[in-house]
Amino acid sequence: MNRDELKNRIAGALYGVAIGDALGAPLEFMSADRIKEQHGQVTDMIGGGWLNVEPGEITDDTQMTLAVAEGIVEKPGYPFPAIGRRFVKWMKSGPKDIGGTCGSSIARIASRSHQGATSKDEWHRAARDTAKANRGRSGGNGALMRTVYPGLYYTNKETAARMAVDIGRMTHWDEKSTEACFLYTTMIHLITEAVINEDLSKPLAEMLAGSEYDLVELLSEDEDSALNPTGYVVDSFKCALSCFYTTRTFEDAVIKAANLGGDADTIAAITGGLAGAIYGYNSIPERWVDALAPAIRTQLDRLADSAVKNREAKCR
């Protein structure tokens, strides 16, 4: 693939997560009707909401995505201690928001290891303990929301999917969460691997066939009744896939996702990763990019470059 196009797609996916997160954050926990009544259709970074975010401010979706990405760059072959160390440091920094399942699993590790730099098995044990304490209810979207980078960085699709699953299981020990992380990462990898202008609609749809996210079934349902923008991973991924497949631009996809309300920041972040990968960074409105903090843009650019360099190595 042309290097410029590869970078366009990888940067698009990374920025897509951050922009979806920031656009949706002020709308989190609002209903679609309430959003319409209060704002009309939200198309700009407005700030506010229950977290009282600044316009363009990211939340845990992007913060955890960046922690995963930095850990992968530091130790690609076995990133779990590096990622875990960043998870613990982030939790201890007092973020505005942290999901219950993520928080519980990270806290378990923090109580055992001050830095959190423990093995994959230790993290998975903590996630299983959290799921047990939750009586098996560990299927939130907190693993899916941070899983874009394995699909961008690793040269091999199977490696990317395996890493995404194991990273997701650091906090979420749940079959539906694992399935969603696997499918999402595989989609991201296929999109960024494709040559420019290749039609991916058929292979991506075939990959989802027979799962909870079968597009034929999902898109044939009445949209108003089929989409439930909750924090349950199945609901969140269905919403993201619908917004992705029923629009034709990055902007339309992310606006549609954010304005569903509910877990708006996470659903828009998941949608943004897919839409950014397929339409590219160059399709993202400048007003949205400019709204992100300069330090976040610098970090996203550096991580995109790292992924491009690693993917390029496959072609040498």
Secondary structure as GFF3:
##gff-version 3
##sequence-region A 1 316
A	DSSP	alpha_helix	3	24	.	.	.	ID=ss1
A	DSSP	three_ten_helix	25	27	.	.	.	ID=ss2
A	DSSP	alpha_helix	32	39	.	.	.	ID=ss3
A	DSSP	alpha_helix	60	74	.	.	.	ID=ss4
A	DSSP	alpha_helix	80	92	.	.	.	ID=ss5
A	DSSP	alpha_helix	100	112	.	.	.	ID=ss6
A	DSSP	alpha_helix	120	133	.	.	.	ID=ss7
A	DSSP	three_ten_helix	144	146	.	.	.	ID=ss8
A	DSSP	alpha_helix	148	153	.	.	.	ID=ss9
A	DSSP	alpha_helix	157	168	.	.	.	ID=ss10
A	DSSP	alpha_helix	175	193	.	.	.	ID=ss11
A	DSSP	alpha_helix	201	208	.	.	.	ID=ss12
A	DSSP	alpha_helix	215	220	.	.	.	ID=ss13
A	DSSP	alpha_helix	223	226	.	.	.	ID=ss14
A	DSSP	alpha_helix	233	245	.	.	.	ID=ss15
A	DSSP	alpha_helix	250	258	.	.	.	ID=ss16
A	DSSP	alpha_helix	264	279	.	.	.	ID=ss17
A	DSSP	three_ten_helix	281	283	.	.	.	ID=ss18
A	DSSP	alpha_helix	286	291	.	.	.	ID=ss19
A	DSSP	alpha_helix	294	313	.	.	.	ID=ss20
###
